[in-house]
Amino acid sequence: MLLWVTLIAALGGAVPTFSKISLTVFPPFTFIFLRFLCAVLILVPLFIRAKEGFLKKDLLPIVLISMLGAANV
């Protein structure tokens, strides 16, 4: 468990570096599109495989956490 947390923290800390390098290659809107496309390709199969499914009551916490993450809080 600690290994996973360390790996995720390291990858999260490397995002600004990868973003800076990628923005020299791709225009900003193309880069954002590619980031969301990768996220969708990874997350949609996980939602499809989920046994319980996606519940409406889970929507508010997900939106709040997403907004905090987008604001870098």
Buried (B, 14 or more C-beta within 10 A) or exposed (E): EEEEEEEEEEEEEEEEEEEEEBEEEEEEEEBEEEBEEEEEEEEEEEEEEEEEEEEEEEEEEEEEEEEEEEEEE
